[in-house]
Amino acid sequence: MKPFGSLGLVAFAAAAIAASPAAAQEQLTIASAGGAWQQAQRNAWYTPFAQKMGLKFNEEETSAGMARVQAMVQAHNVTDDVVTVDTAQVLAACDSGILVRLDWSRIAPRDGFLPGAARDCGMGLDVYGDVLAYNTDVTKNDPPTSVLALFDTKHWPGKRGMQKIATNNLEWALEADGVPIDQVYKVLATPQGVARAFAKLDTIKQDIVWWQAGAQPPQLLASREVVMTTAWNGRIQNPIDHENAPFRIVWTNEMIEYDMISIPKGSPHLDLAYQYLAYVAQPENNARLGKYIPYGPVVKDAVEFVPQDVLAKLPTAPDHMKEALPIDMEFWADYGQDLTKRFNDWLAK
Amino acid sequence: MRRTTRGQRLGAMLLVAPLFVLLLVSFGLPIAALLARAIYDPTMHDALPRTAAALDASPGRGVPEDAVFAAFAADLLEAKRNDSLYSLAKDLNNLLPAARSHVLRTARDLSPDTRTTRGELAALDPFWGESDTWSAIRNGVRPFTTNYLLAAIDLHWTEAGDIGAVAPDQAIYRTIFARTFGIAAGVTLITLVLSFPLAWLLANLPGPTAARLILLVLLPFWTSILVRTAAWTVLLQRSGILNELLLGLHLTDHPIDLMYTRAGLIVAMTHIQLPFTLLPIYSIMRTIPPSQMRAAYSLGARPFAAFRRVYLPQVMPGVMAGCLLTFILCLGYFITPALVGGPADQLIANFIANYINIELNWPMAAALSVILLALTLGLFAAFARMLGVDRMKLV
């Protein structure tokens, strides 16, 4: 009797596993940077995609996305299926061989994206602007009219918030020092240009409050810690729209960047990951993010799906593109490590 | 008799064995593996096997002869095929800024029938005709490297093949190490000055009162370090509680900068570290009967002499343990300097975290960790030798 008993148990267990919905339902794990931006992605993409595919979406929030991927890939234990990446990191991570080289035939036509948004290892998700913001309660009259007001401490004295990172700040320093926009990267590739950028930053070093997380600039403005701060446009627009915050955005001389998405090498659900990328790359889906956070679409055909009132708030609105400079990823892949070390050395002195 | 002691010893070792194995597997080995990255990086050696061999065959400096160029071109073509080109480009870029683009562009332009003499490659891209390029390649193809360890103490291999100091505007880590050890020593000293009288008070109060006061010390001790650091932000910022108070009392007419300063950092670190220094001292003081001091007085000692010759020697082990605990913990501080300190108050752990998380330059992070570990162990050994480990009492 006994052998049959245990056999029966095994059969029952097998039937139970086969019938269990958890085993049948597929999962997709995404790691992103959290905050208002991940909330917007959730509304625009995660939830509708999960419903459409009948799958479960796992979200991870991390500020060290690439380090996490590198550790996972090297340990041969990858649990993230897709990860969002900074523009400046995607090329270096691609070179390290920790990301899947994308097969664009499984996603969307590569030439349907804005220039530079469809990379070997990363697909653009949205366009955002690095802009200047101020609190109208602090700067009542005579508000700044360009991001370069950062460097004019005579006209606008007081602390200014800037992101603790070499990218953007070195470009702005050169622009403020009189380098024409289209020459910025050419000049920054020379040792004299680098010295010039740091000399310009030196003139305001004592007046800078450095921020690191995207949520900090609105806090710096609200607590009146600074008279102006650089910021990602969505992080300022959200409190203006939803909390009636007395903030304003200055667009002139903005820097334009993409948020990217990548697939770690060894992703456990590669097919689903590709399907997710293809879903986000469809024009009407790509446009939807703008409803939740004012970041623009990267797919050219998506523009017609963006509502008019959202369009006016995007970094790519024609009014906002005055003197705008798109960040040069190839340049930062080449010189990023050296310039970042120089920047950190400069900070620590 | 001998057999029984051996049996006992074996039994004890067996009892400890699981813990030892757990520590080794989950703690010791991963750390060792990570630290090994500081000196072992075979990426370029694996991607450029022919070049490495050709360079070995013709040692020297500067731009090598045609044979090396042919080997290099063959390696590039091979790397293009087996997908190791990008990691090669990135690794060379670590040694020589902008090398990445040159490697990728040259590999793209190269085809198996390209002539690959020195002149041809230099004509394709003048970068390959420069001696800087080749000293970086010579340097990089060695799988065992001292580059990162040297860089961690502001040294590098010069063109002439000697070890020399890096350019003054790029030397940074010695300053950071000195700053880290300086701040750790300062915080340790302040916690000692603050906690010694407090520990004495606690040890000599009647039981229930002492218990209540101890709770006041322990309560913040149980709170997460991140929460305590964030609380200091609320207190110290320009529109924070402290500044509002000073402004309200008309002690100052404009907010004082307390956040992002060295002073703010030391205050926050001292607050967090106080219990670590206090508790070992307190636990030792409680064991010293008050009658000893009375005995010293009755034998004619003045209060100071009695304190110095009877009391202090007995509490020294606790003082040493508390100070060492605080000092070593301070060396690894990361979150508090990041949130409360300014750019010039970042400690070595902040740089290590930056290399791990942001720049993905793990060999450099490993090298800085090796130096930090070596300095800490060296200091600990000196300390232990000077005072004797057995004289330290943690609890």
Interface residues (C-beta under 8 A of the other chain):
Chain A: S63 A64 M66 A67 Q70 Q89 A92 A93 C94 D95 S96 G97 K164 A189 V209 W210 Q212 S223 R224 E225 E330 A333 D334 Y335 Q337 D338 T340 K341 R342 N344 D345 L347 A348 K349
Chain B: D83 S84 Y86 S87 A89 K90 N93 N94 P97 A98 R100 S101 D169 Q170 A171 I172 T175 I176 Q237 R238 S239 Y260 A338 G342 P343 A344 Q346 F351 N354 I356 N357 I358 E359 L360 N361 W362
